[in-house]
């Protein structure tokens, strides 16, 4: 082994984080330091590919972005050094509802006020501004992205891949178009999928409504009561259901009832899906209030009554309530039911409803014609695909598993919006036959482009109607592995996608999918669906799921709560490397609070690293080759460093960034800086100089994934012209040393340093004689030299130490009730020293107290000459 022989520039002054970080961020981008260099001929085993999450263009950067991107970068930087080439791309999800709502909010407009093309152009302009700002901020975090591999989900290239996916699944028979009840967002005025719902608490009323029978039962019963929170659905009522085992209401089955206020009659039908434990046991079926209504509607072939339109406004079917919102109609109908004598009871009620996660609007169910991907029949295949992947943390697989097991709908992929990727479909106006675009024509826009045929292949008709709907944004972002691996219709062969259909087959399957836990059911699951159906294999080997950044009270950050921490404010106050140190403070997968103290600790570490490097620079002005034989203390340090390298390599491979950070910081700060550097300052040898330079080079590399800016500055100043981030990850060098003896030597140095401080002696003051009862290996001379000890002797036998009982503490809560008035005598005996302690307990005042009734504090004293200091592994006696 040999060190660099080129002369080095020195380190001057204090560390200027702001200047250093901006300098290297600009340099990395301009010089394409992190560009991916592989191609189709590259050995996949030498490539580490990351399927990065494209952030939704719906606002500014938040702390979750900063945290998630830092974790991805830790992995990218480590694997770039340890394994070879890394593909670390970046994308923007800039099509769909999120970008539409951002545009409407930003410009104060509504999409319906413009033609589709006009509104799409406005969306593009707004998104470009946000994307440029986002890119600048991401580069300002020092993320090692290959910026030439940036994609946008609305770009023509990605549109082509998304439409190709649709055609491929259609040809496989995995997609269908159907008129059926679908989940509908009245605010966004579009159908949504099951995954886009979330729970929300709503305050409302529970209304007991009397229905009258058209004719009484044999027993003379002429009415019944139904409980509902949604009286506005009464005009859409099409049936009433009773459980066949309901003895109280069985007599209603087969009868007809009149819907109060609206007058139409509905049948009363038996069905064992009625919940006997809820409400009155009699339920109405309206088209549609919830999933149960849909199931009854389909199972019993019930009529369709549409009382609510696409904007949650009451229709003509609602009579006097036409034009009201559902919430207005709810109150008005309840009042009129009461006035008509049909409102039996009304109580305050809080319940959970389903809302659209984008806008938090209560969803409705509407019959409409939509496109679906068939997934319910492949649930077991998707579960098995999940089992084939490695999950970090492993517990996150359970969320994936539970989502799949709870699926009730096929994946609805069509949206009734303006900004999105269009379906490449036309319909014959005569027979409705679907006509698909040709692959070589992709991307296409049916609203602007002609169909690929002049006549319908089914009926020969010549007029075609373009599809107006666009893809759900997840139908495109679920293709990121194929987008980044270069799937293209020009290279696609016949049948199932194969490696030759990818421009970069060496990337697929991807090594890592990093993402937050809240989009497991969105992005991760849908990516598995798409890629499995296209390729027959899982899209990535490993999944790293991170948690959310919370406020200091461990509550989720939100604008409404006013507890948002703006990343730009944090970056303005602290070095980026210190913020990255904070990002490595918790186990992957856990939610954790944002605390300034973690960043402050990172800032202190930067100063420590810089100052220690300056000292190493001063102590090693010239490069030095490895001596034929290292001094024991120096070889001990390098052997300890080997163990650190081994531990950190394992931690990074297991995505244990917090463990890696803490292990490295502890060794660097405590062992290297506080102990070894203090020794090295007093040892002007080639052995120590070599150990210092080797350790420093290793520290630069080990810290590089976490603290990229300061390590780049240190590396280029002290060790070479190239980037530390493109060097090889360190490996254990195989140094052998008595590690326990080295630890003992460090303890003795610390003990003697404390002795001098306590006795107001200078650290370079001489000590006459020191005896060490402990194993120092071959490092006694080094300890004596650094601590200025004239005569230091390492002794194998035990020192002359006496152990005495300093105090006996009774558990009075138990002793008092057990011994009563005797407690005074027991206390007096202990105070006078008239007691004995053995294995049986405490013998005092004629009593024996069991071991659980007292605690003994013992004191060790040295009876020889000098002052005794005890460490964890040794006893030190100083005579001065």
C-alpha positions in Angstrom: 0.0 0.0 0.0 1.2 3.5 -0.7 -0.2 7.0 -0.3 -0.5 9.7 -2.9 2.8 11.4 -3.6 1.5 14.6 -5.0 1.9 17.7 -2.8 -1.4 18.9 -1.2 -3.0 22.2 -0.8 -3.8 23.0 2.9 -7.1 23.7 4.6 -7.5 27.3 5.7 -9.9 29.0 8.1 -13.3 27.9 9.2 -15.7 25.8 7.1 -17.8 28.0 4.8 -20.8 25.7 4.2 -22.8 28.1 2.0 -19.9 28.8 -0.4 -18.8 25.2 -0.5 -22.2 23.7 -1.0 -23.2 26.0 -3.9 -19.8 25.5 -5.5 -20.0 21.7 -5.6 -23.7 21.7 -6.5 -23.0 23.7 -9.6 -19.9 21.7 -10.4 -21.7 18.4 -10.2 -24.5 19.5 -12.6 -22.2 21.2 -15.1 -19.7 18.3 -15.2 -22.4 15.6 -15.2 -20.7 13.9 -12.3 -23.6 11.6 -11.7 -24.5 10.7 -15.3 -25.4 7.1 -16.0 -22.9 5.6 -18.4 -24.3 2.1 -19.0 -26.0 0.7 -22.1 -27.7 -2.4 -23.3 -24.3 -4.3 -23.3 -23.6 -3.4 -19.7 -23.5 -6.3 -17.2 -26.7 -5.8 -15.0 -24.7 -6.9 -12.0 -22.6 -3.8 -12.2 -25.6 -1.4 -12.4 -27.8 -0.2 -9.5 -31.0 1.3 -10.9 -33.5 3.4 -8.8 -37.1 3.7 -9.8 -37.5 7.2 -8.4 -41.0 8.6 -7.5 -42.0 11.4 -9.8 -43.4 14.1 -7.5 -46.9 15.4 -8.3 -46.7 19.0 -9.7 -49.3 20.3 -7.2 -47.4 22.9 -5.2 -44.0 23.6 -3.7 -41.4 21.4 -2.1 -42.2 20.2 1.4 -40.2 18.5 4.2 -41.4 15.1 3.0 -39.8 15.7 -0.4 -36.5 16.7 1.3 -36.5 13.7 3.5 -37.5 11.1 0.9 -35.0 12.5 -1.7 -32.2 12.4 0.9 -32.9 8.7 1.6 -32.8 7.9 -2.1 -29.5 9.8 -2.4 -27.9 7.9 0.5 -28.6 4.7 -1.4 -27.5 6.1 -4.8 -24.2 7.5 -3.5 -23.3 4.4 -1.6 -24.0 2.0 -4.5 -22.3 4.3 -6.9 -19.1 3.9 -4.9 -19.7 0.2 -3.9 -21.1 -1.4 -6.9 -20.5 0.5 -10.1 -22.8 2.6 -12.3 -26.0 4.0 -10.9 -29.1 5.2 -12.7 -30.7 7.8 -10.6 -33.3 9.6 -12.8 -35.9 12.2 -11.9 -39.4 12.7 -13.2 -42.4 15.0 -12.8 -46.0 13.7 -12.6 -47.5 16.7 -14.4 -50.7 15.3 -15.9 -54.0 14.7 -14.3 -56.2 16.2 -11.6 -53.4 17.5 -9.4 -51.9 19.7 -12.1 -55.3 20.8 -13.2 -56.3 21.9 -9.7 -53.0 23.7 -9.3 -53.5 25.6 -12.6 -57.1 26.5 -11.6 -55.9 27.8 -8.2 -52.8 29.6 -9.6 -54.7 31.4 -12.4 -58.1 31.7 -10.7 -59.9 29.9 -13.5 -62.1 26.8 -14.1 -61.2 24.2 -16.6 -64.7 24.2 -18.1 -64.3 27.8 -19.2 -61.8 26.9 -21.9 -61.4 24.5 -24.7 -59.4 21.4 -23.8 -56.4 22.5 -25.9 -56.4 26.0 -24.3 -56.7 24.7 -20.8 -54.0 22.1 -21.4 -51.6 24.8 -22.6 -52.3 26.8 -19.4 -51.5 23.6 -17.4 -48.2 23.2 -19.2 -47.2 26.8 -18.5 -48.0 26.6 -14.8 -46.3 23.2 -14.4 -43.1 24.4 -16.2 -42.7 27.2 -13.7 -43.2 24.9 -10.7 -40.9 22.2 -12.2 -38.1 24.7 -12.8 -38.4 25.9 -9.2 -38.5 22.3 -8.0 -35.4 21.3 -10.0 -33.4 24.2 -8.7 -34.4 23.3 -5.1 -33.5 19.6 -5.7 -30.1 20.6 -7.0 -29.7 22.8 -4.0 -30.0 19.7 -1.8 -27.0 18.1 -3.5 -29.1 15.1 -4.7 -26.9 13.0 -7.1 -29.5 12.8 -9.9 -28.6 12.3 -13.5 -30.4 15.4 -14.8 -30.1 14.3 -18.4 -32.5 11.4 -17.5 -35.3 13.7 -16.4 -38.8 12.9 -17.7 -42.3 14.4 -17.5 -45.4 12.3 -17.5 -47.1 14.6 -20.0 -44.1 14.6 -22.5 -44.6 13.0 -25.9 -42.2 10.2 -25.1 -44.1 9.3 -21.9 -47.4 9.7 -23.6 -46.2 7.1 -26.2 -45.3 4.6 -23.5 -48.6 5.2 -21.6 -50.7 4.7 -24.8 -48.6 1.7 -25.7 -49.3 0.2 -22.3 -53.0 0.7 -22.9 -52.9 -1.0 -26.3 -50.8 -3.9 -25.0 -53.2 -4.6 -22.1 -56.2 -4.3 -24.4 -54.7 -6.8 -26.8 -54.2 -9.2 -23.8 -57.8 -8.9 -22.9 -56.9 -7.2 -19.6 -58.9 -4.0 -20.2 -62.6 -3.4 -20.9 -65.1 -0.5 -21.2 -68.3 -0.8 -19.3 -71.3 1.3 -18.3 -71.7 0.7 -14.6 -71.8 2.5 -11.3 -68.5 4.2 -10.6 -67.0 6.2 -7.8 -67.4 9.8 -8.7 -66.0 13.1 -7.3 -68.5 15.9 -7.7 -65.9 18.6 -7.2 -63.5 17.3 -9.8 -66.4 16.1 -11.9 -64.7 12.8 -12.8 -64.7 9.1 -12.0 -62.0 8.0 -9.6 -60.6 4.6 -8.5 -61.0 2.9 -5.2 -57.5 3.8 -4.2 -58.2 7.5 -4.5 -60.6 7.4 -1.6 -59.9 8.1 2.0 -61.9 8.2 5.2 -63.2 11.5 6.7 -65.3 12.2 9.7 -68.6 14.1 9.0 -71.1 15.6 11.3 -74.7 15.0 10.2 -78.0 13.7 11.5 -79.5 10.2 11.7 -83.1 10.4 10.5 -85.8 7.9 11.2 -88.2 8.1 8.3 -91.7 6.5 8.2 -92.6 4.7 4.9 -96.3 3.8 4.3 -97.3 0.5 2.8 -99.6 0.6 -0.3 -101.7 -2.0 1.5 -101.5 -3.3 5.1 -100.0 -6.7 6.0 -102.2 -9.6 7.2 -101.5 -8.4 10.7 -102.7 -4.9 9.9 -99.3 -3.3 9.8 -99.4 -0.2 7.5 -95.9 1.3 7.9 -92.3 0.8 8.9 -89.3 3.0 9.7 -86.0 3.3 7.9 -83.0 5.0 9.4 -80.8 7.1 7.1 -78.2 9.9 7.2 -79.0 10.8 3.6 -82.7 11.8 3.1 -81.7 13.5 -0.2 -81.4 10.1 -1.7 -85.2 9.4 -1.3 -86.0 10.4 -4.9 -83.5 7.8 -6.0 -85.0 5.0 -3.9 -85.8 1.9 -6.0 -86.4 -0.8 -3.4 -86.5 -1.7 0.3 -84.7 -4.7 1.7 -85.4 -7.0 4.7 -83.3 -9.9 6.0 -85.2 -13.2 5.5 -84.4 -14.2 9.1 -85.8 -10.9 10.6 -88.9 -12.1 12.5 -90.0 -8.6 13.3 -90.1 -7.4 9.7 -90.6 -10.6 7.7 -94.2 -9.7 7.1 -93.1 -6.8 4.9 -91.5 -9.0 2.3 -93.4 -9.0 -1.0 -95.3 -5.8 -0.2 -94.8 -2.4 -1.8 -94.2 0.9 -0.1 -94.6 4.6 -1.1 -91.6 6.8 -0.8 -92.5 9.7 1.4 -92.7 13.2 -0.3 -91.9 11.7 -3.7 -94.9 9.3 -4.1 -93.4 6.6 -6.2 -93.8 3.0 -5.0 -90.9 0.5 -4.5 -90.9 -3.3 -3.8 -89.9 -4.8 -0.5 -87.4 -7.6 -1.1 -85.6 -10.1 1.0 -81.8 -10.2 1.0 -79.4 -11.8 3.5 -76.9 -8.9 3.1 -79.1 -6.7 5.3 -77.3 -6.0 8.6 -79.7 -7.1 11.4 -77.6 -5.3 14.0 -77.8 -1.8 12.5 -80.8 0.6 12.5 -84.3 -0.7 12.2 -83.4 -3.8 10.2 -85.2 -2.3 7.1 -83.0 -0.5 4.6 -83.7 1.4 1.4 -81.7 0.9 -1.8 -81.1 4.1 -3.7 -79.2 4.4 -7.0 -76.7 5.1 -5.5 -75.6 5.8 -1.9 -72.9 3.2 -1.3 -71.4 -0.1 -2.4 -74.4 -2.1 -0.9 -76.8 -0.2 -3.2 -74.7 -1.1 -6.2 -74.6 -4.8 -5.2 -78.4 -4.8 -4.7 -79.0 -2.9 -8.0 -77.0 -5.4 -9.9 -78.2 -8.6 -8.1 -81.9 -7.7 -8.3 -81.9 -6.0 -11.7 -83.4 -2.8 -10.2 -84.3 0.3 -12.2 -81.9 3.3 -12.3 -83.1 6.6 -10.8 -80.5 9.4 -11.2 -81.4 12.1 -8.6 -77.9 13.6 -8.3 -75.8 14.9 -11.3 -72.1 15.0 -11.8 -71.7 18.1 -9.7 -73.7 16.8 -6.7 -76.7 18.9 -7.7 -80.2 17.5 -7.4 -81.8 16.6 -10.8 -85.3 17.0 -12.2 -86.1 13.7 -10.6 -85.9 15.5 -7.2 -88.9 17.6 -8.0 -89.1 20.7 -5.8 -85.5 20.2 -4.8 -84.0 20.3 -8.3 -80.9 22.6 -8.5 -80.1 22.3 -4.8 -76.7 20.8 -3.7 -77.0 17.5 -1.9 -76.3 19.2 1.4 -79.0 21.8 0.8 -81.5 19.1 -0.2 -80.6 17.0 2.8 -81.8 19.7 5.2 -84.8 20.8 3.1 -86.1 17.3 2.7 -85.7 16.6 6.4 -87.7 19.7 7.2 -90.4 18.7 4.8 -90.5 15.1 6.1 -91.0 16.5 9.6 -93.8 18.8 8.4 -95.5 15.9 6.6 -95.4 13.7 9.7 -92.9 11.3 8.2 -89.8 12.2 10.4 -90.2 10.0 13.4 -86.9 11.0 15.1 -83.7 12.9 14.3 -80.4 12.7 16.2 -77.0 14.3 16.0 -74.6 11.9 14.4 -70.9 11.7 13.4 -69.9 9.0 11.0 -67.1 8.1 8.5 -67.6 8.8 4.9 -65.4 8.2 1.8 -63.9 11.4 0.2 -61.7 12.0 -2.8 -58.1 12.3 -1.4 -57.3 15.1 -3.9 -60.0 17.5 -2.8 -61.6 15.9 0.3 -65.0 16.1 -1.3 -67.6 13.4 -0.4 -67.7 10.9 -3.2 -70.9 9.7 -4.9 -71.7 6.8 -7.2 -72.8 7.4 -10.7 -73.5 5.2 -13.7 -71.2 6.1 -16.5 -69.1 4.5 -19.2 -65.5 4.0 -18.1 -62.4 2.0 -18.9 -61.1 -0.5 -16.5 -58.0 -2.7 -16.0 -59.1 -6.1 -14.9 -57.2 -6.9 -11.6 -59.6 -8.8 -9.3 -58.8 -12.1 -11.0 -55.1 -11.7 -10.5 -55.0 -10.7 -6.8 -53.0 -13.8 -5.9 -50.4 -13.1 -8.6 -49.9 -9.6 -7.3 -49.5 -10.9 -3.8 -46.9 -13.4 -5.0 -45.1 -10.6 -6.8 -45.0 -8.6 -3.6 -43.5 -11.7 -1.8 -40.7 -11.9 -4.3 -39.5 -8.4 -3.4 -37.4 -7.4 -0.4 -39.2 -4.9 1.8 -37.5 -2.4 4.0 -38.9 -2.3 6.6 -40.4 -5.8 6.2 -43.6 -4.8 8.0 -44.7 -2.6 5.1 -45.5 -5.7 3.0 -48.5 -6.1 5.3 -50.0 -2.8 4.1 -49.5 -4.0 0.5 -51.1 -7.4 1.4 -54.1 -5.8 3.1 -54.8 -3.5 0.3 -54.9 -6.3 -2.3 -57.0 -8.5 0.0 -59.5 -5.6 0.4 -59.9 -4.8 -3.3 -63.5 -4.8 -4.5 -63.3 -3.0 -7.8 -61.2 -3.4 -11.0 -58.9 -0.5 -11.6 -60.9 2.4 -13.2 -58.3 4.3 -15.4 -60.5 6.8 -17.3 -61.0 10.4 -16.1 -63.3 13.0 -17.3 -60.8 15.8 -17.2 -58.9 18.0 -19.7 -55.3 17.7 -18.8 -54.1 14.2 -19.3 -52.9 11.6 -21.7 -55.8 10.7 -24.1 -57.0 7.2 -24.8 -55.9 6.2 -28.3 -59.4 5.1 -29.2 -62.2 6.0 -31.6 -65.7 4.5 -31.7 -67.8 3.6 -34.8 -70.8 5.9 -34.7 -73.0 3.1 -36.3 -72.1 0.1 -34.2 -69.9 1.4 -31.3 -67.0 -0.8 -32.3 -63.7 0.3 -30.6 -60.9 1.2 -33.0 -57.4 1.4 -31.6 -54.5 3.5 -32.8 -51.6 1.8 -34.5 -48.5 1.5 -32.4 -46.3 3.3 -34.9 -48.5 6.4 -34.7 -48.2 6.9 -31.0 -48.8 9.3 -29.3 -52.1 10.2 -30.8 -54.9 12.6 -29.7 -58.3 11.3 -31.0 -59.7 14.8 -30.7 -57.2 16.1 -33.2 -56.0 12.9 -35.1 -57.9 10.7 -37.6 -58.5 7.0 -36.8 -56.1 4.5 -38.5 -58.9 3.1 -40.6 -61.4 4.6 -43.1 -64.1 2.0 -42.5 -65.2 0.2 -39.3 -63.8 -3.3 -39.4 -67.0 -4.6 -37.8 -69.8 -2.9 -39.8 -68.1 -0.9 -42.5 -69.3 2.4 -41.2 -67.2 5.5 -42.1 -67.9 7.9 -39.2 -66.0 7.7 -35.9 -66.4 9.4 -32.6 -63.2 10.2 -30.6 -62.8 9.2 -27.0 -62.9 12.3 -24.8 -61.6 10.8 -21.6 -57.9 10.8 -20.5 -55.9 8.3 -18.4 -55.8 8.4 -14.6 -52.4 9.8 -13.7 -51.5 6.6 -11.9 -52.0 4.7 -15.2 -48.9 6.5 -16.4 -46.8 7.0 -13.3 -47.1 3.2 -12.7 -44.9 2.8 -15.8 -41.8 4.5 -14.5 -39.6 1.4 -14.6 -40.5 0.9 -18.2 -40.2 4.6 -19.0 -36.7 4.7 -17.5 -35.6 1.4 -19.1 -36.6 2.8 -22.5 -39.8 0.9 -23.5 -40.9 2.1 -26.9 -43.3 1.0 -29.6 -40.6 1.2 -32.2 -38.7 -1.6 -30.4 -41.6 -3.6 -29.1 -41.8 -7.1 -30.5 -44.9 -9.2 -30.8 -46.5 -10.7 -27.7 -45.1 -10.3 -24.1 -42.5 -7.6 -23.5 -39.0 -9.0 -23.6 -35.5 -7.7 -22.8 -35.0 -6.8 -26.4 -38.0 -4.4 -26.3 -36.1 -2.1 -23.9 -33.4 0.3 -24.9 -31.7 -0.4 -21.5 -32.5 -4.0 -20.6 -29.7 -4.0 -18.0 -31.8 -1.7 -15.8 -34.9 -3.9 -15.6 -36.0 -5.1 -13.1 -34.9 -2.1 -11.1 -32.9 -2.6 -8.0 -34.8 -0.2 -5.8 -38.2 1.4 -5.5 -38.1 4.1 -2.8 -41.4 5.8 -1.8 -43.5 6.9 1.1 -45.9 4.5 2.9 -49.0 6.5 2.0 -48.8 5.6 -1.7 -48.2 1.9 -1.4 -51.8 1.3 -2.7 -51.4 4.0 -5.3 -48.0 3.9 -6.9 -46.4 0.7 -5.8 -49.4 -1.6 -6.3 -50.3 -0.1 -9.7 -46.6 -0.4 -10.8 -46.7 -4.0 -9.9 -49.9 -4.5 -11.8 -48.7 -2.8 -15.0 -45.2 -4.2 -15.1 -46.3 -7.7 -14.1 -49.0 -7.7 -16.9 -46.5 -6.4 -19.4 -43.4 -8.4 -18.5 -44.5 -11.3 -16.4 -42.0 -10.4 -13.6 -41.7 -7.9 -10.7 -40.5 -4.5 -11.6 -38.0 -4.1 -8.9 -36.0 -6.2 -6.4 -36.2 -4.1 -3.3 -38.8 -1.7 -1.9 -37.7 1.0 0.6 -40.7 2.6 2.3 -40.1 5.8 4.3 -42.4 7.5 6.8 -43.7 11.0 7.1 -42.1 14.1 8.7 -44.3 15.3 11.6 -44.2 18.5 13.6 -42.5 18.7 17.0 -45.7 17.4 18.6 -45.7 14.4 16.3 -48.7 15.6 14.4 -48.9 15.5 10.6 -47.9 18.8 9.0 -50.7 20.6 7.1 -51.5 24.1 6.0 -54.8 24.1 7.9 -53.0 23.4 11.2 -50.4 26.1 10.5 -47.6 23.7 11.5 -45.8 23.5 8.1 -42.0 23.8 8.2 -40.9 25.3 4.9 -37.8 23.6 3.5 -36.5 26.8 2.0 -36.5 28.3 5.5 -34.5 25.4 6.8 -32.0 25.5 4.0 -31.6 29.3 4.5 -30.7 28.7 8.2 -28.6 25.5 8.1 -26.0 23.8 5.9 -27.5 21.2 3.5 -25.2 18.5 4.9 -26.5 19.2 8.4 -30.1 18.8 7.1 -29.0 15.5 5.4 -27.6 14.4 8.8 -31.1 15.0 10.3 -32.7 13.0 7.5 -30.6 10.0 8.6 -31.8 10.3 12.2 -34.6 7.6 12.2 -35.2 4.1 10.9 -36.6 3.8 7.4 -40.4 3.4 7.5 -41.0 5.3 10.8 -42.8 8.7 11.0 -40.7 11.1 13.0 -40.8 14.7 14.2 -38.8 17.5 12.7 -36.6 18.8 15.5 -34.0 21.5 15.0 -31.7 19.9 17.5 -30.9 17.0 15.1 -29.8 19.6 12.5 -27.8 21.5 15.0 -26.0 18.2 15.9 -25.2 17.8 12.2 -23.8 21.3 12.0 -21.6 20.5 15.0 -20.4 17.4 13.2 -19.4 19.4 10.1 -17.3 21.7 12.2 -15.7 18.7 14.0 -14.9 17.0 10.7 -13.4 20.2 9.3 -11.3 21.0 12.3 -10.1 17.4 12.7 -9.2 17.4 9.0 -7.2 20.6 9.5 -5.3 19.0 12.3 -4.6 15.9 10.2 -3.4 18.2 7.4 -1.0 20.0 9.8 0.3 16.7 11.2 0.9 15.2 7.8 2.4 18.0 5.6 3.9 15.3 3.3 2.6 12.2 1.8 4.0 9.0 3.3 4.2 5.3 2.2 3.0 2.6 4.5 5.9 1.6 6.9 7.1 -2.0 6.9 5.8 -2.3 10.4 3.1 -0.1 12.0 3.3 0.9 15.7 0.7 -1.0 17.8 -1.4 2.1 18.6 -1.6 3.0 14.9 -2.4 -0.5 13.7 -5.0 -0.7 16.5 -6.7 2.4 15.0 -6.7 1.0 11.5 -8.0 -2.4 12.7 -10.9 -0.6 14.5 -11.5 1.3 11.3 -11.8 -1.9 9.4 -14.6 -3.0 11.8 -16.3 0.4 11.1 -16.0 -0.1 7.4 -17.5 -3.6 7.7 -20.4 -2.4 9.8 -21.2 0.6 7.6 -21.2 -1.5 4.5 -23.7 -3.9 6.0 -25.9 -1.0 7.3 -26.0 0.7 3.9 -26.8 -2.5 2.1 -29.7 -3.0 4.5 -30.9 0.6 4.2 -30.1 1.2 7.9 -29.0 4.8 7.4 -29.6 5.8 11.0 -27.4 3.0 12.3 -24.7 3.8 9.8 -24.8 7.5 10.8 -24.6 6.8 14.5 -21.9 4.2 14.2 -19.7 6.4 12.1 -20.2 9.5 14.2 -19.4 7.8 17.4 -16.2 6.2 16.2 -15.1 9.4 14.4 -15.9 11.8 17.3 -15.0 9.7 20.3 -12.4 7.2 19.2 -10.6 9.1 16.4 -10.9 12.7 17.5 -11.1 12.6 21.3 -8.7 9.7 21.8 -6.4 8.9 18.9 -5.8 12.5 17.6 -4.7 13.5 21.1 -2.1 10.8 20.9 -1.2 11.5 17.3 -0.4 15.1 18.1 2.5 14.0 20.2 3.8 11.2 17.8 5.9 12.4 14.9 6.4 9.1 13.1 5.8 7.7 9.7 3.5 5.1 11.3 1.2 7.7 12.8 1.3 9.9 9.7 0.3 6.9 7.5 -2.5 5.9 10.0 -3.8 9.5 10.0 -3.9 9.9 6.2 -5.4 6.4 5.7 -8.1 7.0 8.3 -8.9 10.5 6.9 -9.3 9.1 3.4 -11.5 6.4 4.7 -13.6 8.9 6.7 -14.1 11.0 3.6 -15.5 8.0 1.8 -17.6 6.7 4.6 -19.2 10.1 5.3 -19.6 10.9 1.6 -23.2 9.4 1.1 -24.4 11.3 4.1 -22.4 14.6 3.9 -21.5 15.0 0.2 -20.4 18.6 0.1 -17.9 18.8 3.0 -16.4 15.4 2.0 -16.0 16.6 -1.6 -14.2 19.7 -0.4 -11.9 17.7 2.0 -11.2 15.0 -0.6 -10.2 17.3 -3.4 -8.1 19.5 -1.1 -6.3 16.8 0.7 -6.4 13.6 -1.5 -6.9 14.1 -5.2 -8.4 16.0 -8.1 -11.3 13.6 -8.8 -14.6 13.4 -6.9 -14.8 11.4 -3.8 -18.2 10.3 -5.0 -16.8 8.4 -8.0 -14.1 6.6 -6.0 -14.4 3.0 -4.7 -16.2 2.4 -1.4 -13.6 1.4 1.2 -13.0 -2.3 2.1 -11.5 -3.7 5.3 -7.7 -3.7 4.8 -7.1 -6.7 7.1 -5.2 -5.0 9.9 -4.9 -7.1 13.0 -4.5 -5.7 16.5 -5.5 -6.4 20.0 -8.7 -4.4 19.9 -9.5 -4.8 23.6 -6.0 -3.6 24.6 -6.4 -0.6 22.4 -9.7 0.3 24.0 -8.1 0.0 27.4 -5.2 2.3 26.3 -7.8 4.9 25.2 -9.6 4.6 28.5 -6.3 5.2 30.4 -5.5 8.3 28.3 -8.9 9.7 29.1 -8.5 8.9 32.8 -5.1 10.6 33.0 -6.4 13.6 31.1 -9.2 13.9 33.6 -6.8 13.5 36.5 -4.7 16.4 35.2 -7.8 18.6 34.7 -9.1 17.8 38.2 -5.8 18.6 39.7 -5.4 21.8 37.7 -2.4 20.5 35.8 -1.5 21.3 32.3 -2.1 18.4 29.8 1.6 18.4 29.0 2.6 18.3 32.7 4.8 15.4 33.7 3.6 12.6 35.9 6.1 10.7 38.0 4.7 7.2 38.1 1.5 5.5 36.8 0.6 1.8 37.3 -2.1 0.4 35.1 -3.8 -2.8 36.2 -5.1 -3.9 32.8 -4.0 -5.2 29.4 -2.4 -2.4 27.3 -0.9 -4.8 24.8 2.1 -3.1 23.2 0.7 0.4 23.7 2.1 1.3 27.1 4.9 3.4 25.6 2.4 5.3 23.4 0.2 6.1 26.5 3.3 7.2 28.5 4.5 9.4 25.7 1.3 11.2 25.0 0.5 11.7 28.7 4.1 12.6 29.7 4.5 9.8 32.3 8.1 9.2 33.4 7.4 5.7 34.6 4.3 3.8 33.3 4.0 0.2 34.4 1.4 -2.3 33.2 0.6 -4.8 35.9 -1.2 -8.1 35.4 -2.3 -8.9 39.0 -5.2 -7.3 40.8 -4.5 -4.0 42.7 -4.9 -3.8 46.5 -8.5 -2.7 46.6 -10.9 -3.0 49.4 -14.7 -3.1 48.9 -16.8 -1.8 51.7 -20.5 -1.2 52.1 -21.2 2.5 51.9 -24.9 2.5 52.6 -28.0 0.3 53.0 -31.3 1.6 51.6 -34.5 -0.1 52.8 -37.7 -0.4 50.8 -39.8 1.2 53.5 -43.1 0.6 51.6 -42.6 -3.1 52.3 -40.4 -3.1 55.4 -42.8 -0.7 57.3 -45.9 -2.8 57.1 -44.0 -6.0 57.7 -41.9 -5.0 60.7 -44.0 -2.2 62.3 -42.4 -0.7 65.4 -39.2 -2.8 64.8 -38.3 -0.5 61.9 -36.7 2.0 64.4 -34.3 -0.7 65.8 -33.4 -1.8 62.2 -32.6 1.8 61.2 -30.5 2.2 64.4 -28.6 -1.0 63.8 -27.8 0.0 60.2 -26.7 3.5 61.4 -24.4 1.9 64.0 -22.9 -0.5 61.5 -24.2 -3.4 63.5 -25.4 -5.6 60.6 -24.2 -8.2 58.2 -25.1 -8.9 54.6 -24.8 -12.3 53.0 -26.7 -14.4 50.4 -29.6 -14.9 52.8 -30.2 -11.2 53.3 -29.6 -8.4 55.8 -29.1 -9.5 59.4 -29.8 -6.6 61.8 -31.6 -6.1 65.1 -32.3 -9.8 65.4 -34.1 -9.9 62.1 -33.2 -11.2 58.6 -34.5 -9.0 55.8 -34.8 -10.7 52.5 -32.7 -9.5 49.5 -35.8 -7.9 47.9 -36.3 -5.5 50.9 -33.0 -3.5 50.6 -30.3 -2.3 48.3 -26.6 -2.1 49.1 -24.2 0.5 47.7 -20.6 -0.6 47.9 -17.5 1.6 47.7 -14.1 0.5 46.4 -11.0 2.0 48.0 -7.3 1.7 47.2 -5.1 1.1 50.3 -1.7 1.6 48.6 0.2 4.7 47.8 -1.2 7.1 45.1 -4.6 8.0 43.8 -6.8 5.3 42.1 -8.9 5.9 39.0 -11.2 3.2 37.7 -12.1 2.8 34.0 -14.3 0.2 32.4 -11.4 -2.1 31.7 -8.6 -1.1 34.0 -7.5 0.4 37.3 -5.1 3.3 37.1 -2.9 4.4 40.1 -1.2 7.8 39.8 1.8 8.7 42.0 3.0 12.2 41.6 
